[in-house]
Amino acid sequence: ETVTAPPAEPTDEEIHGIDVLSIEDGVKALWKEGVYAESSMGCTGPVVKIPARHMDRAKEILANNGYI
């Protein structure tokens, strides 16, 4: 399935704890729900960068899909 990213937004928050092997799938799960996200490598490992206003919703989406 092809998933298109929502319009880009500044990302000022990070979600940690996602396995590096499934981080891109996690980002796509957020995109499907209309949440802009980017995968990145933080100081302690892989992170998903998101706009702060979507933090609670993004965590919920990732948890419901088994990524965190």
mmCIF file of the N, C-alpha and C atoms, coordinates in Angstrom:
data_MODEL
# 
_entry.id   MODEL 
# 
loop_
_atom_site.group_PDB 
_atom_site.id 
_atom_site.type_symbol 
_atom_site.label_atom_id 
_atom_site.label_alt_id 
_atom_site.label_comp_id 
_atom_site.label_asym_id 
_atom_site.label_entity_id 
_atom_site.label_seq_id 
_atom_site.pdbx_PDB_ins_code 
_atom_site.Cartn_x 
_atom_site.Cartn_y 
_atom_site.Cartn_z 
_atom_site.occupancy 
_atom_site.B_iso_or_equiv 
_atom_site.pdbx_formal_charge 
_atom_site.auth_seq_id 
_atom_site.auth_comp_id 
_atom_site.auth_asym_id 
_atom_site.auth_atom_id 
_atom_site.pdbx_PDB_model_num 
ATOM 1   N N  . GLU A 1 1  ? 0.838  -1.181 0.000  1.00 0.00 ? 1  GLU A N  1 
ATOM 2   C CA . GLU A 1 1  ? 0.000  0.000  0.000  1.00 0.00 ? 1  GLU A CA 1 
ATOM 3   C C  . GLU A 1 1  ? 0.883  1.244  0.000  1.00 0.00 ? 1  GLU A C  1 
ATOM 4   N N  . THR A 1 2  ? 0.561  2.170  -0.873 1.00 0.00 ? 2  THR A N  1 
ATOM 5   C CA . THR A 1 2  ? 1.293  3.418  -0.948 1.00 0.00 ? 2  THR A CA 1 
ATOM 6   C C  . THR A 1 2  ? 0.630  4.442  -0.039 1.00 0.00 ? 2  THR A C  1 
ATOM 7   N N  . VAL A 1 3  ? 1.426  5.035  0.831  1.00 0.00 ? 3  VAL A N  1 
ATOM 8   C CA . VAL A 1 3  ? 0.925  6.041  1.762  1.00 0.00 ? 3  VAL A CA 1 
ATOM 9   C C  . VAL A 1 3  ? 1.664  7.342  1.472  1.00 0.00 ? 3  VAL A C  1 
ATOM 10  N N  . THR A 1 4  ? 0.923  8.420  1.338  1.00 0.00 ? 4  THR A N  1 
ATOM 11  C CA . THR A 1 4  ? 1.512  9.721  1.069  1.00 0.00 ? 4  THR A CA 1 
ATOM 12  C C  . THR A 1 4  ? 1.574  10.533 2.353  1.00 0.00 ? 4  THR A C  1 
ATOM 13  N N  . ALA A 1 5  ? 2.680  11.221 2.553  1.00 0.00 ? 5  ALA A N  1 
ATOM 14  C CA . ALA A 1 5  ? 2.854  12.051 3.741  1.00 0.00 ? 5  ALA A CA 1 
ATOM 15  C C  . ALA A 1 5  ? 1.906  13.243 3.698  1.00 0.00 ? 5  ALA A C  1 
ATOM 16  N N  . PRO A 1 6  ? 1.366  13.621 4.851  1.00 0.00 ? 6  PRO A N  1 
ATOM 17  C CA . PRO A 1 6  ? 0.604  14.867 4.911  1.00 0.00 ? 6  PRO A CA 1 
ATOM 18  C C  . PRO A 1 6  ? 1.539  16.053 4.665  1.00 0.00 ? 6  PRO A C  1 
ATOM 19  N N  . PRO A 1 7  ? 1.012  17.248 4.510  1.00 0.00 ? 7  PRO A N  1 
ATOM 20  C CA . PRO A 1 7  ? 1.885  18.416 4.311  1.00 0.00 ? 7  PRO A CA 1 
ATOM 21  C C  . PRO A 1 7  ? 2.909  18.542 5.439  1.00 0.00 ? 7  PRO A C  1 
ATOM 22  N N  . ALA A 1 8  ? 4.129  18.883 5.081  1.00 0.00 ? 8  ALA A N  1 
ATOM 23  C CA . ALA A 1 8  ? 5.218  18.997 6.059  1.00 0.00 ? 8  ALA A CA 1 
ATOM 24  C C  . ALA A 1 8  ? 4.929  20.091 7.077  1.00 0.00 ? 8  ALA A C  1 
ATOM 25  N N  . GLU A 1 9  ? 5.323  19.823 8.315  1.00 0.00 ? 9  GLU A N  1 
ATOM 26  C CA . GLU A 1 9  ? 5.205  20.767 9.417  1.00 0.00 ? 9  GLU A CA 1 
ATOM 27  C C  . GLU A 1 9  ? 6.514  20.745 10.185 1.00 0.00 ? 9  GLU A C  1 
ATOM 28  N N  . PRO A 1 10 ? 6.820  21.809 10.920 1.00 0.00 ? 10 PRO A N  1 
ATOM 29  C CA . PRO A 1 10 ? 8.009  21.768 11.775 1.00 0.00 ? 10 PRO A CA 1 
ATOM 30  C C  . PRO A 1 10 ? 7.846  20.663 12.833 1.00 0.00 ? 10 PRO A C  1 
ATOM 31  N N  . THR A 1 11 ? 8.891  19.910 13.043 1.00 0.00 ? 11 THR A N  1 
ATOM 32  C CA . THR A 1 11 ? 8.863  18.843 14.047 1.00 0.00 ? 11 THR A CA 1 
ATOM 33  C C  . THR A 1 11 ? 9.678  19.295 15.249 1.00 0.00 ? 11 THR A C  1 
ATOM 34  N N  . ASP A 1 12 ? 9.012  19.379 16.402 1.00 0.00 ? 12 ASP A N  1 
ATOM 35  C CA . ASP A 1 12 ? 9.685  19.864 17.594 1.00 0.00 ? 12 ASP A CA 1 
ATOM 36  C C  . ASP A 1 12 ? 9.557  18.923 18.790 1.00 0.00 ? 12 ASP A C  1 
ATOM 37  N N  . GLU A 1 13 ? 9.107  17.702 18.546 1.00 0.00 ? 13 GLU A N  1 
ATOM 38  C CA . GLU A 1 13 ? 9.029  16.675 19.580 1.00 0.00 ? 13 GLU A CA 1 
ATOM 39  C C  . GLU A 1 13 ? 9.515  15.356 19.002 1.00 0.00 ? 13 GLU A C  1 
ATOM 40  N N  . GLU A 1 14 ? 9.936  14.456 19.898 1.00 0.00 ? 14 GLU A N  1 
ATOM 41  C CA . GLU A 1 14 ? 10.425 13.136 19.487 1.00 0.00 ? 14 GLU A CA 1 
ATOM 42  C C  . GLU A 1 14 ? 9.742  12.052 20.293 1.00 0.00 ? 14 GLU A C  1 
ATOM 43  N N  . ILE A 1 15 ? 9.489  10.929 19.644 1.00 0.00 ? 15 ILE A N  1 
ATOM 44  C CA . ILE A 1 15 ? 8.983  9.738  20.323 1.00 0.00 ? 15 ILE A CA 1 
ATOM 45  C C  . ILE A 1 15 ? 10.074 8.683  20.227 1.00 0.00 ? 15 ILE A C  1 
ATOM 46  N N  . HIS A 1 16 ? 10.505 8.197  21.368 1.00 0.00 ? 16 HIS A N  1 
ATOM 47  C CA . HIS A 1 16 ? 11.571 7.198  21.453 1.00 0.00 ? 16 HIS A CA 1 
ATOM 48  C C  . HIS A 1 16 ? 10.971 5.812  21.666 1.00 0.00 ? 16 HIS A C  1 
ATOM 49  N N  . GLY A 1 17 ? 11.786 4.798  21.492 1.00 0.00 ? 17 GLY A N  1 
ATOM 50  C CA . GLY A 1 17 ? 11.386 3.438  21.835 1.00 0.00 ? 17 GLY A CA 1 
ATOM 51  C C  . GLY A 1 17 ? 10.854 2.600  20.698 1.00 0.00 ? 17 GLY A C  1 
ATOM 52  N N  . ILE A 1 18 ? 10.948 3.082  19.484 1.00 0.00 ? 18 ILE A N  1 
ATOM 53  C CA . ILE A 1 18 ? 10.491 2.307  18.330 1.00 0.00 ? 18 ILE A CA 1 
ATOM 54  C C  . ILE A 1 18 ? 11.677 1.554  17.751 1.00 0.00 ? 18 ILE A C  1 
ATOM 55  N N  . ASP A 1 19 ? 11.474 0.283  17.457 1.00 0.00 ? 19 ASP A N  1 
ATOM 56  C CA . ASP A 1 19 ? 12.534 -0.538 16.883 1.00 0.00 ? 19 ASP A CA 1 
ATOM 57  C C  . ASP A 1 19 ? 12.961 0.024  15.534 1.00 0.00 ? 19 ASP A C  1 
ATOM 58  N N  . VAL A 1 20 ? 14.257 0.083  15.319 1.00 0.00 ? 20 VAL A N  1 
ATOM 59  C CA . VAL A 1 20 ? 14.794 0.661  14.084 1.00 0.00 ? 20 VAL A CA 1 
ATOM 60  C C  . VAL A 1 20 ? 14.283 -0.077 12.842 1.00 0.00 ? 20 VAL A C  1 
ATOM 61  N N  . LEU A 1 21 ? 13.981 -1.359 12.975 1.00 0.00 ? 21 LEU A N  1 
ATOM 62  C CA . LEU A 1 21 ? 13.507 -2.128 11.828 1.00 0.00 ? 21 LEU A CA 1 
ATOM 63  C C  . LEU A 1 21 ? 12.059 -1.820 11.443 1.00 0.00 ? 21 LEU A C  1 
ATOM 64  N N  . SER A 1 22 ? 11.307 -1.209 12.355 1.00 0.00 ? 22 SER A N  1 
ATOM 65  C CA . SER A 1 22 ? 9.914  -0.902 12.037 1.00 0.00 ? 22 SER A CA 1 
ATOM 66  C C  . SER A 1 22 ? 9.604  0.586  12.097 1.00 0.00 ? 22 SER A C  1 
ATOM 67  N N  . ILE A 1 23 ? 10.625 1.415  12.194 1.00 0.00 ? 23 ILE A N  1 
ATOM 68  C CA . ILE A 1 23 ? 10.384 2.856  12.340 1.00 0.00 ? 23 ILE A CA 1 
ATOM 69  C C  . ILE A 1 23 ? 9.694  3.462  11.115 1.00 0.00 ? 23 ILE A C  1 
ATOM 70  N N  . GLU A 1 24 ? 10.067 3.032  9.925  1.00 0.00 ? 24 GLU A N  1 
ATOM 71  C CA . GLU A 1 24 ? 9.421  3.566  8.719  1.00 0.00 ? 24 GLU A CA 1 
ATOM 72  C C  . GLU A 1 24 ? 7.954  3.159  8.658  1.00 0.00 ? 24 GLU A C  1 
ATOM 73  N N  . ASP A 1 25 ? 7.644  1.955  9.096  1.00 0.00 ? 25 ASP A N  1 
ATOM 74  C CA . ASP A 1 25 ? 6.242  1.525  9.143  1.00 0.00 ? 25 ASP A CA 1 
ATOM 75  C C  . ASP A 1 25 ? 5.458  2.347  10.159 1.00 0.00 ? 25 ASP A C  1 
ATOM 76  N N  . GLY A 1 26 ? 6.099  2.695  11.279 1.00 0.00 ? 26 GLY A N  1 
ATOM 77  C CA . GLY A 1 26 ? 5.463  3.543  12.278 1.00 0.00 ? 26 GLY A CA 1 
ATOM 78  C C  . GLY A 1 26 ? 5.157  4.925  11.721 1.00 0.00 ? 26 GLY A C  1 
ATOM 79  N N  . VAL A 1 27 ? 6.100  5.482  10.983 1.00 0.00 ? 27 VAL A N  1 
ATOM 80  C CA . VAL A 1 27 ? 5.885  6.792  10.362 1.00 0.00 ? 27 VAL A CA 1 
ATOM 81  C C  . VAL A 1 27 ? 4.708  6.715  9.388  1.00 0.00 ? 27 VAL A C  1 
ATOM 82  N N  . LYS A 1 28 ? 4.649  5.666  8.610  1.00 0.00 ? 28 LYS A N  1 
ATOM 83  C CA . LYS A 1 28 ? 3.544  5.523  7.648  1.00 0.00 ? 28 LYS A CA 1 
ATOM 84  C C  . LYS A 1 28 ? 2.204  5.360  8.350  1.00 0.00 ? 28 LYS A C  1 
ATOM 85  N N  . ALA A 1 29 ? 2.198  4.689  9.506  1.00 0.00 ? 29 ALA A N  1 
ATOM 86  C CA . ALA A 1 29 ? 0.958  4.554  10.282 1.00 0.00 ? 29 ALA A CA 1 
ATOM 87  C C  . ALA A 1 29 ? 0.465  5.931  10.721 1.00 0.00 ? 29 ALA A C  1 
ATOM 88  N N  . LEU A 1 30 ? 1.402  6.807  11.095 1.00 0.00 ? 30 LEU A N  1 
ATOM 89  C CA . LEU A 1 30 ? 1.026  8.170  11.470 1.00 0.00 ? 30 LEU A CA 1 
ATOM 90  C C  . LEU A 1 30 ? 0.516  8.944  10.261 1.00 0.00 ? 30 LEU A C  1 
ATOM 91  N N  . TRP A 1 31 ? 1.197  8.806  9.135  1.00 0.00 ? 31 TRP A N  1 
ATOM 92  C CA . TRP A 1 31 ? 0.758  9.480  7.910  1.00 0.00 ? 31 TRP A CA 1 
ATOM 93  C C  . TRP A 1 31 ? -0.668 9.087  7.545  1.00 0.00 ? 31 TRP A C  1 
ATOM 94  N N  . LYS A 1 32 ? -0.987 7.795  7.672  1.00 0.00 ? 32 LYS A N  1 
ATOM 95  C CA . LYS A 1 32 ? -2.331 7.318  7.348  1.00 0.00 ? 32 LYS A CA 1 
ATOM 96  C C  . LYS A 1 32 ? -3.396 8.047  8.148  1.00 0.00 ? 32 LYS A C  1 
ATOM 97  N N  . GLU A 1 33 ? -3.019 8.449  9.365  1.00 0.00 ? 33 GLU A N  1 
ATOM 98  C CA . GLU A 1 33 ? -3.954 9.146  10.248 1.00 0.00 ? 33 GLU A CA 1 
ATOM 99  C C  . GLU A 1 33 ? -3.847 10.662 10.130 1.00 0.00 ? 33 GLU A C  1 
ATOM 100 N N  . GLY A 1 34 ? -3.070 11.136 9.156  1.00 0.00 ? 34 GLY A N  1 
ATOM 101 C CA . GLY A 1 34 ? -2.964 12.564 8.911  1.00 0.00 ? 34 GLY A CA 1 
ATOM 102 C C  . GLY A 1 34 ? -1.980 13.299 9.788  1.00 0.00 ? 34 GLY A C  1 
ATOM 103 N N  . VAL A 1 35 ? -1.099 12.548 10.482 1.00 0.00 ? 35 VAL A N  1 
ATOM 104 C CA . VAL A 1 35 ? -0.096 13.158 11.358 1.00 0.00 ? 35 VAL A CA 1 
ATOM 105 C C  . VAL A 1 35 ? 1.235  13.193 10.617 1.00 0.00 ? 35 VAL A C  1 
ATOM 106 N N  . TYR A 1 36 ? 1.783  14.394 10.432 1.00 0.00 ? 36 TYR A N  1 
ATOM 107 C CA . TYR A 1 36 ? 3.082  14.494 9.786  1.00 0.00 ? 36 TYR A CA 1 
ATOM 108 C C  . TYR A 1 36 ? 4.150  13.970 10.739 1.00 0.00 ? 36 TYR A C  1 
ATOM 109 N N  . ALA A 1 37 ? 5.057  13.151 10.225 1.00 0.00 ? 37 ALA A N  1 
ATOM 110 C CA . ALA A 1 37 ? 6.129  12.572 11.034 1.00 0.00 ? 37 ALA A CA 1 
ATOM 111 C C  . ALA A 1 37 ? 7.337  12.311 10.152 1.00 0.00 ? 37 ALA A C  1 
ATOM 112 N N  . GLU A 1 38 ? 8.492  12.257 10.799 1.00 0.00 ? 38 GLU A N  1 
ATOM 113 C CA . GLU A 1 38 ? 9.750  11.928 10.126 1.00 0.00 ? 38 GLU A CA 1 
ATOM 114 C C  . GLU A 1 38 ? 10.502 10.934 10.990 1.00 0.00 ? 38 GLU A C  1 
ATOM 115 N N  . SER A 1 39 ? 11.196 9.997  10.370 1.00 0.00 ? 39 SER A N  1 
ATOM 116 C CA . SER A 1 39 ? 12.074 9.114  11.132 1.00 0.00 ? 39 SER A CA 1 
ATOM 117 C C  . SER A 1 39 ? 13.444 9.773  11.199 1.00 0.00 ? 39 SER A C  1 
ATOM 118 N N  . SER A 1 40 ? 14.131 9.526  12.299 1.00 0.00 ? 40 SER A N  1 
ATOM 119 C CA . SER A 1 40 ? 15.440 10.134 12.490 1.00 0.00 ? 40 SER A CA 1 
ATOM 120 C C  . SER A 1 40 ? 16.244 9.280  13.469 1.00 0.00 ? 40 SER A C  1 
ATOM 121 N N  . MET A 1 41 ? 17.514 9.598  13.574 1.00 0.00 ? 41 MET A N  1 
ATOM 122 C CA . MET A 1 41 ? 18.354 8.924  14.554 1.00 0.00 ? 41 MET A CA 1 
ATOM 123 C C  . MET A 1 41 ? 18.717 9.946  15.622 1.00 0.00 ? 41 MET A C  1 
ATOM 124 N N  . GLY A 1 42 ? 18.293 9.697  16.841 1.00 0.00 ? 42 GLY A N  1 
ATOM 125 C CA . GLY A 1 42 ? 18.606 10.576 17.960 1.00 0.00 ? 42 GLY A CA 1 
ATOM 126 C C  . GLY A 1 42 ? 19.894 10.145 18.636 1.00 0.00 ? 42 GLY A C  1 
ATOM 127 N N  . CYS A 1 43 ? 20.219 10.790 19.715 1.00 0.00 ? 43 CYS A N  1 
ATOM 128 C CA . CYS A 1 43 ? 21.457 10.478 20.459 1.00 0.00 ? 43 CYS A CA 1 
ATOM 129 C C  . CYS A 1 43 ? 21.447 9.070  21.028 1.00 0.00 ? 43 CYS A C  1 
ATOM 130 N N  . THR A 1 44 ? 20.264 8.577  21.390 1.00 0.00 ? 44 THR A N  1 
ATOM 131 C CA . THR A 1 44 ? 20.180 7.262  22.024 1.00 0.00 ? 44 THR A CA 1 
ATOM 132 C C  . THR A 1 44 ? 19.541 6.204  21.127 1.00 0.00 ? 44 THR A C  1 
ATOM 133 N N  . GLY A 1 45 ? 19.285 6.532  19.883 1.00 0.00 ? 45 GLY A N  1 
ATOM 134 C CA . GLY A 1 45 ? 18.701 5.555  18.961 1.00 0.00 ? 45 GLY A CA 1 
ATOM 135 C C  . GLY A 1 45 ? 17.647 6.182  18.069 1.00 0.00 ? 45 GLY A C  1 
ATOM 136 N N  . PRO A 1 46 ? 16.861 5.343  17.400 1.00 0.00 ? 46 PRO A N  1 
ATOM 137 C CA . PRO A 1 46 ? 15.870 5.839  16.449 1.00 0.00 ? 46 PRO A CA 1 
ATOM 138 C C  . PRO A 1 46 ? 14.744 6.600  17.149 1.00 0.00 ? 46 PRO A C  1 
ATOM 139 N N  . VAL A 1 47 ? 14.264 7.644  16.496 1.00 0.00 ? 47 VAL A N  1 
ATOM 140 C CA . VAL A 1 47 ? 13.151 8.434  17.005 1.00 0.00 ? 47 VAL A CA 1 
ATOM 141 C C  . VAL A 1 47 ? 12.214 8.783  15.860 1.00 0.00 ? 47 VAL A C  1 
ATOM 142 N N  . VAL A 1 48 ? 10.975 9.060  16.224 1.00 0.00 ? 48 VAL A N  1 
ATOM 143 C CA . VAL A 1 48 ? 10.011 9.613  15.287 1.00 0.00 ? 48 VAL A CA 1 
ATOM 144 C C  . VAL A 1 48 ? 9.820  11.066 15.696 1.00 0.00 ? 48 VAL A C  1 
ATOM 145 N N  . LYS A 1 49 ? 10.068 11.965 14.759 1.00 0.00 ? 49 LYS A N  1 
ATOM 146 C CA . LYS A 1 49 ? 9.912  13.392 15.019 1.00 0.00 ? 49 LYS A CA 1 
ATOM 147 C C  . LYS A 1 49 ? 8.530  13.821 14.546 1.00 0.00 ? 49 LYS A C  1 
ATOM 148 N N  . ILE A 1 50 ? 7.836  14.575 15.414 1.00 0.00 ? 50 ILE A N  1 
ATOM 149 C CA . ILE A 1 50 ? 6.483  15.016 15.110 1.00 0.00 ? 50 ILE A CA 1 
ATOM 150 C C  . ILE A 1 50 ? 6.270  16.444 15.605 1.00 0.00 ? 50 ILE A C  1 
ATOM 151 N N  . PRO A 1 51 ? 5.242  17.127 15.094 1.00 0.00 ? 51 PRO A N  1 
ATOM 152 C CA . PRO A 1 51 ? 4.866  18.415 15.668 1.00 0.00 ? 51 PRO A CA 1 
ATOM 153 C C  . PRO A 1 51 ? 4.324  18.197 17.085 1.00 0.00 ? 51 PRO A C  1 
ATOM 154 N N  . ALA A 1 52 ? 4.682  19.070 18.004 1.00 0.00 ? 52 ALA A N  1 
ATOM 155 C CA . ALA A 1 52 ? 4.289  18.921 19.415 1.00 0.00 ? 52 ALA A CA 1 
ATOM 156 C C  . ALA A 1 52 ? 2.772  18.809 19.585 1.00 0.00 ? 52 ALA A C  1 
ATOM 157 N N  . ARG A 1 53 ? 2.018  19.491 18.755 1.00 0.00 ? 53 ARG A N  1 
ATOM 158 C CA . ARG A 1 53 ? 0.558  19.471 18.916 1.00 0.00 ? 53 ARG A CA 1 
ATOM 159 C C  . ARG A 1 53 ? -0.052 18.100 18.655 1.00 0.00 ? 53 ARG A C  1 
ATOM 160 N N  . HIS A 1 54 ? 0.706  17.192 18.042 1.00 0.00 ? 54 HIS A N  1 
ATOM 161 C CA . HIS A 1 54 ? 0.215  15.842 17.754 1.00 0.00 ? 54 HIS A CA 1 
ATOM 162 C C  . HIS A 1 54 ? 0.770  14.779 18.700 1.00 0.00 ? 54 HIS A C  1 
ATOM 163 N N  . MET A 1 55 ? 1.507  15.178 19.729 1.00 0.00 ? 55 MET A N  1 
ATOM 164 C CA . MET A 1 55 ? 2.201  14.214 20.573 1.00 0.00 ? 55 MET A CA 1 
ATOM 165 C C  . MET A 1 55 ? 1.277  13.136 21.152 1.00 0.00 ? 55 MET A C  1 
ATOM 166 N N  . ASP A 1 56 ? 0.221  13.520 21.823 1.00 0.00 ? 56 ASP A N  1 
ATOM 167 C CA . ASP A 1 56 ? -0.660 12.531 22.458 1.00 0.00 ? 56 ASP A CA 1 
ATOM 168 C C  . ASP A 1 56 ? -1.301 11.611 21.427 1.00 0.00 ? 56 ASP A C  1 
ATOM 169 N N  . ARG A 1 57 ? -1.792 12.189 20.360 1.00 0.00 ? 57 ARG A N  1 
ATOM 170 C CA . ARG A 1 57 ? -2.439 11.384 19.307 1.00 0.00 ? 57 ARG A CA 1 
ATOM 171 C C  . ARG A 1 57 ? -1.435 10.442 18.641 1.00 0.00 ? 57 ARG A C  1 
ATOM 172 N N  . ALA A 1 58 ? -0.226 10.930 18.384 1.00 0.00 ? 58 ALA A N  1 
ATOM 173 C CA . ALA A 1 58 ? 0.799  10.105 17.739 1.00 0.00 ? 58 ALA A CA 1 
ATOM 174 C C  . ALA A 1 58 ? 1.174  8.919  18.621 1.00 0.00 ? 58 ALA A C  1 
ATOM 175 N N  . LYS A 1 59 ? 1.343  9.155  19.911 1.00 0.00 ? 59 LYS A N  1 
ATOM 176 C CA . LYS A 1 59 ? 1.659  8.049  20.828 1.00 0.00 ? 59 LYS A CA 1 
ATOM 177 C C  . LYS A 1 59 ? 0.534  7.018  20.840 1.00 0.00 ? 59 LYS A C  1 
ATOM 178 N N  . GLU A 1 60 ? -0.684 7.490  20.822 1.00 0.00 ? 60 GLU A N  1 
ATOM 179 C CA . GLU A 1 60 ? -1.835 6.592  20.808 1.00 0.00 ? 60 GLU A CA 1 
ATOM 180 C C  . GLU A 1 60 ? -1.856 5.753  19.529 1.00 0.00 ? 60 GLU A C  1 
ATOM 181 N N  . ILE A 1 61 ? -1.623 6.380  18.385 1.00 0.00 ? 61 ILE A N  1 
ATOM 182 C CA . ILE A 1 61 ? -1.620 5.669  17.111 1.00 0.00 ? 61 ILE A CA 1 
ATOM 183 C C  . ILE A 1 61 ? -0.509 4.618  17.097 1.00 0.00 ? 61 ILE A C  1 
ATOM 184 N N  . LEU A 1 62 ? 0.691  5.011  17.525 1.00 0.00 ? 62 LEU A N  1 
ATOM 185 C CA . LEU A 1 62 ? 1.821  4.074  17.539 1.00 0.00 ? 62 LEU A CA 1 
ATOM 186 C C  . LEU A 1 62 ? 1.573  2.922  18.510 1.00 0.00 ? 62 LEU A C  1 
ATOM 187 N N  . ALA A 1 63 ? 1.005  3.208  19.664 1.00 0.00 ? 63 ALA A N  1 
ATOM 188 C CA . ALA A 1 63 ? 0.708  2.159  20.639 1.00 0.00 ? 63 ALA A CA 1 
ATOM 189 C C  . ALA A 1 63 ? -0.368 1.209  20.108 1.00 0.00 ? 63 ALA A C  1 
ATOM 190 N N  . ASN A 1 64 ? -1.424 1.746  19.522 1.00 0.00 ? 64 ASN A N  1 
ATOM 191 C CA . ASN A 1 64 ? -2.507 0.915  18.997 1.00 0.00 ? 64 ASN A CA 1 
ATOM 192 C C  . ASN A 1 64 ? -2.034 0.003  17.857 1.00 0.00 ? 64 ASN A C  1 
ATOM 193 N N  . ASN A 1 65 ? -0.971 0.420  17.158 1.00 0.00 ? 65 ASN A N  1 
ATOM 194 C CA . ASN A 1 65 ? -0.448 -0.385 16.062 1.00 0.00 ? 65 ASN A CA 1 
ATOM 195 C C  . ASN A 1 65 ? 0.757  -1.240 16.474 1.00 0.00 ? 65 ASN A C  1 
ATOM 196 N N  . GLY A 1 66 ? 1.081  -1.234 17.764 1.00 0.00 ? 66 GLY A N  1 
ATOM 197 C CA . GLY A 1 66 ? 2.132  -2.108 18.276 1.00 0.00 ? 66 GLY A CA 1 
ATOM 198 C C  . GLY A 1 66 ? 3.563  -1.633 18.060 1.00 0.00 ? 66 GLY A C  1 
ATOM 199 N N  . TYR A 1 67 ? 3.759  -0.357 17.793 1.00 0.00 ? 67 TYR A N  1 
ATOM 200 C CA . TYR A 1 67 ? 5.123  0.158  17.574 1.00 0.00 ? 67 TYR A CA 1 
ATOM 201 C C  . TYR A 1 67 ? 5.791  0.614  18.864 1.00 0.00 ? 67 TYR A C  1 
ATOM 202 N N  . ILE A 1 68 ? 4.997  1.011  19.851 1.00 0.00 ? 68 ILE A N  1 
ATOM 203 C CA . ILE A 1 68 ? 5.564  1.361  21.168 1.00 0.00 ? 68 ILE A CA 1 
ATOM 204 C C  . ILE A 1 68 ? 4.744  0.673  22.242 1.00 0.00 ? 68 ILE A C  1 
# 
